[in-house]
């Protein structure tokens, strides 16, 4: 182990809201688990790709075998907007549902959460932008991820974009958290390589960012460290061997742990820098986060405490040995993250990703306004973001 600062454990107030059920084949338990929640009529929120893969049919069969009526919204789109939530809400209002089931990636779970806000509390999505805006109880949600990435199944946030302004609204409320997260790694076997790659890199970034944020706690640090240990060695394996179920299992569990860490400690500058890249240059979220991550690690490592945490993570994941100097472990971590981008087929520079350097000042200004930037361990300004973007240009 790398030596850590001689400090007391960080304070925390930990109240898990989500029961985690994990293991190959646990999708078959959906119906009985829904009955435990008292469900009689469920709305299954998913996308057409999940339907084509047969996962929605299996989920529906399990619910119906338990005597639960099922409605389906299979129109979820990537990066859902208020239009997606409105469609889902209309279906929810067509029958007396008492359970939401989000099956798919983060978009399906976010859409289900968004519709849950409006069905139970009324109003519009913008009314819940922020933290703790729901005043009435919400319906139970069972979240079933089919990608190892967002960790939304273990978070209380719905990320919904305004369809007119395109502003992404983070609506966080403890009542929106899933009652049960059903983690079945068999569901991730059908994912294309690119989806596996970008969602996996996103999950790794979650682990690395949550480990150092200024909001981190003793509990979030445990989740972040375990997530990184699971995710980092597993990603190249699942990319090389897509049907390797043990590696898929480590990815899915690691993503859920990283999602739990986000719920407890939030994210940082890499995510703040990534959002404008996605908005203006249509770079997939996981790829945008990943290509900014090495520069952000270097930036944060100027703080001795962050440098020590990063070095410890390098040791935990087998990137560096326990007796390697901290500066060496840090350098190896940055190189290993960069190499993981290459393995995943993700550009390692903004130039390669098609970003026009003339846009950097505007990108930096937007990044500095991102909420996640406020949790970065090292205070960061628009000028700092501009330097990070230029460093990443290549």
N, C-alpha and C positions, 0 to 999 in steps of 0.2 A: 504493500500500500504506500502511496505517496504521503508524506507528512502533511497534515492539515493544520490550519490555524488553531491555536489553543483557545477556543471560545466555547461558551455554553451552547447547548442545542437551541435552535431558533424556535420561537414561540409559535403555537398553533392552536386552532379550535377546529377539530376534525369531526364531522358528522356525516358519514357516508350516506348518500341518498339512493344509491343504485346497487341493487343486488346483481352480482356477476355470475352467470352460469356459463361455464367454459368447457369445451371438449368436442371432438369430432362427432357429428351426428346429433348434437343437442337441438337442432331445429325441430326434431320430432317431439320435443317436450313443449313446444310453443302452446299447443292447445291446453294441456293440463296446467301450465303456468298461468295462462290467461284466466282459466277458471279459478285459480287461487286468488286472483285479483277481483273476482266477482263479475267477470265480463259475460255479457250475453250477446252483444253486437259490436263487432270490431271494424274499424276502417284500416285497411292495409294500404299503406302509402309506399309506392315503389316507382320504378321506371320500366320502360319497355324492354330494355336489355336484360333486366332481372326476370321479367316475364318470359322472354325468349330462352333464357338459361334454365327455366323450369323451377326456379327457386320460389316464385310466387305461388305456383300451383301446389308445391309441397307445403308451404306455409298455410295456404288456404285449407288444404286437406286436414292438416293437424288441428286447425281451429274448428272446422266443421265436425270432425270426429268427436270433439269435446262438446258439441252442441251449441257452438257459437256461430251466429250469423255473420257473414263477411261481406263488406262492401270494399271495392277496390278503386284506388286512384293510381293509375299507372302512367300518368302524364308528367311526372317529375322531370325537370330539366337540370342540367349542371348549372351551378350558381343560381339557385332559385330566386325569383323575384316576387313582388306582391301579387303578380298575376297567377303564379303557381299556388300561392297560399289561398287566393280567392277561389280558384278552381277546387282545391282540396276542401275548403270550407263549405262550398256549395254541396259537395257530396256528403260531407259530415252532417249537414243539416237535413239531408233527405231521409234520414232514419234516426231512431233514438240510440245512437252509438254510445258505448260506455268504455271504450278502449281504443287507443291509437296504436298501430304497429308500424314502425318505420323500418323498412327492409331495403337495404342498398347501401350506397355511400353516404357521405355527410349530407348531400343534397336531399335525400329522402327523409332523413331524420330531421333536418332543419325545416322542411316543408311541413312535416307532421307536427313539430313543435309550434310552428307559426300558426297553423290552423287551430291548434289546441288553445293558444292564447286568445284568438278571436272568438272561437266557439264558446268558451267558458267565461271570458271577461269582456267581450264586445269591443267596439272601437276599430281602430286601424293599426297596422303594424307599427307605425311611427309612434303610437302611444306607448309602446313597450321598449322603445329604443333606450338603452341604458340598463340599470340594475334594479331589480325588485319592483317593477311597475305593476305587476298583476296583483289585484286586490282580492280575487276570489279563487277558490281551489280549482285545479285543472284536472282533466281526466288522466288516468294512468296511461303511461306509454311503455311499450316494450320495444327496445331498439335492437335491431339485428343487422350488424355491419357485414357487408360482403366485400369490403376492401379493408386492408390493414393500413390506415392512414390518418383520418381526421381525429379519431377518438371521440367523435361527437356522442357516441353511446354512453360516455361517462361524463358528459358536460351538461350544464343547465342553460346553454346558450342556443338561440336560433339566429343564424346569420342569413338575413333576407335583404335583398337589394330592392330599392324603390324602383319601380318599372319606368318612372318618368325621369327622375334625376340620376338614376344609376348609383346613388349613394348606398353603400352597404351598411345595413343597420344591425348592430349586435344587440340582441334583446336577451338579457340574462335575468333569470329568476329561478330560485330553488325549486319552485313548483313545476317548472318545465322539465326538470331532470327525469330521465327514464326511471321507472320503478325497477325494471329488469333490463339488463344488457345480456343478450343471448349471443355468445361468441362461438360460432361453429366454423372452424377453419376449413371444412370441406366446401363451404360456400365461396371461398376465395380461390379455389382451384380453377374456376372458369374465367378468371380475369386475364385480359390480354397483357402481354409483357410490358407495354408502355404504361398501362394503368398501375400494374404492380410496382413499376419503377418509380413513378412520380409520387404515388401515395406512400411508398416505403420511405423515400427521401424526406417527404413531409413529416412522417412520424419520427424519423431520426432527428430532424430539426426541432420537433417538439421536445424531445428528450433533452437535447443540448441547450435549448433556450430556457426551458423551465428550471433547469438545474442551477442557473445563475441569476435569475431575475431578483429584483430587489424585494419582491413579495414572497420569495420562497420561504418555506418552513421546513422543520425537521421531517414532517410527513411527506411533503411534496418532493423533497430531495430523495427520499427512499424510492418513491415511484419513478422519478426521473432516472435515477441510477439503474434501477432494475430494468426499466424500459430500454435504456441504451445498451445494456448488457445483452438483452434479448434481440434487439433489432439489428444492431450494426453487423454482427457476424452472420445473421440469417439472410440479409438482403441479397448478397451475391449468390447465395445458395438457391434462393427461390427464382432468381433471374436465370441461373444456369440450369436448374432442375425444377421446372414449374409444378410438377406433380409431387414434389417432396413435401409430404404432409407434416412431418415434424417441424421443418423449417417454416412452413406456412403457419403452423400453430404458434411458433415463437413470434412471428411477425404480428399476428392478430392480437395475441396477449400483450405484446410490447406496445402496440398502438393504443390499446385500451389503458394500459398503465400510463402512457404518455398523456393521453386525454385526461386522466384523473389528475395528473400533475398540472396540466393547464387549468383545470377547474380550481385548483388550490393556489397556483402561483402565477398564472398568466404567461404571456410570451414576451418577446423583446424586439430588438431592432431588425433582425432578419425578416420577420414577418411584416414589420412596418415598411421596410424597403421593398418587399415583394409585392404588396398590394398595388402600388402605382404601376409596376411593371406589367401586372396582369391587366389592369384597367386600360392602359394606353398601348401596350404592344401584344396583348393577347397571349402572354406567356403563361402556360399552365401553372397554377398556384404552386404545386410541389416543386416544379422546376425552378420557378422564380425564387422561392425560399432557399432552395439548395444552392443555387449559384451565388447568392449573397452571403451564405453562411460562413465560408472561410474568412472573408474580410471582416465580418462581424466578430468572429472568434478572436481574431488578431486585435481588433479594437477593444473588446472587453477585457482581454488578457492584460491590458495595461494596469488593471486593478489586481493586486496580488491575490486577493481572495478568489476572484474569478479564475485567475491562472491556475491556482491550486485545485479548484473544482474540475476544470477542464483536464488537468493532468491526471487527476484521480479517475475520471471517466475513461481516459485512454488506457489506464491500467486495468480497470474493471472489464473493458471490452477486449483485452488482449492485444491492443495496439502497441503498448509499451510494457516493458517489464517493471516490477516493483522497485528496482534499484536504479532505474534510469533517472538522470537529473530532470527536474521539472521542466526546464526550458526545452529539453529534447523531447520529452513526452508531449508537450504542447505542439511542437513543430510536427511531430509524427501524426498527431491527431488532425491537424489542419491538412496535411498531405493525404491522410486516409480518407477524410471527408471529400476532398477534391477527387481522389481516385474513385470513390463510390459514385460520384456524378458521372465520371467517364464510363464506368461499368453500366450505369443505368441509361446511358445514351443521352444524358442531359448536358447542354452546353456549359462550359466552365467559365465563359466570359460573356459580358453583355453584348459585345460586338458579334460573337458567334450566334447569339440569340436574336439578333436583328434589331437591337436597340440603337437608335440614332443618338450619338453623343450630345447633339445640340439640345436634346430634351432633358438632359441631366438636371439643370437648375430647377425646372418645374417638377421633375420627379422628386428631387430632394425636399422641396417645399411641401409637397403632398405627404411624403414619408414622415416628415417631422410632425405633421398633424395627426398621424395615426395613433389610436389609443394605446396600442401595444408598445409604442416607443416609450411611453411613460414608465413602463415596468423594466426597461433595460437596466442592467446593473450600473452601467456607466452612463451618466447624463449625456444626451446626444442632441445636437442641434441640426438645423438644415445644412449648415456648412459642413458638419461632420458627415451627414448623409451624402452630400455632394462628393466629398473625398472618398467615401466608400464606393460609390458608383464608379468614380473615375479609376479607382484601384482595380475594380472588377472588369473594366472595359477590356483589358488584355493588350 
